[in-house]
C-alpha cells in the first residue's frame, strides 16, 4: 500500500508568494511617504550648509561667509563675501549651489532669505530669521538664532 504524500503543489506555492509580494508592495508604498523624506533631507542639508558657512567664517577671519536662499529659483548658494563667489562644496569640489530639483516638489517659501556670519560665528545678517521649505503638504523651518548663530530645524 502506497501512502499519498501531502503538501503544496508548485502552483499553490507560487500563488501564495505572488499574493505576499502584492501585499508587501501595497504596505510599503502606503507607509513610506517619499515627499516627507525629501523635506527631511532638504531641511537637514540646508541646516548643515548654513553651519558650514558659519564654521568657514570662524576659521577664515576677516571674510564674511553666508547663505542666500533664492525663492524664485528654489536654490541656495553658500558664498564668501558675495553671492557672486560661491564656496567649494567639501565633497564635490564644485560651487556650493544647491538646487532643489534633486528633490521633486520641494520649494522655498516666504521670499528670499540671507544669513551671513562674522569671525565669531554670530550672524551679522539674518540672525533671528528663518527659511521655510515645503513640499506642498509638509514643511520644515530652518531657524538661525540671533547672537549665537545656532541653527535648528523645526
Helices and strands as residue ranges (DSSP letters): H 10-31, H 34-59, E 65-70, E 75-80, E 97-99, G 100-102, E 107-109, E 113-117, E 123-125, E 130-134, E 139-144, E 151-153
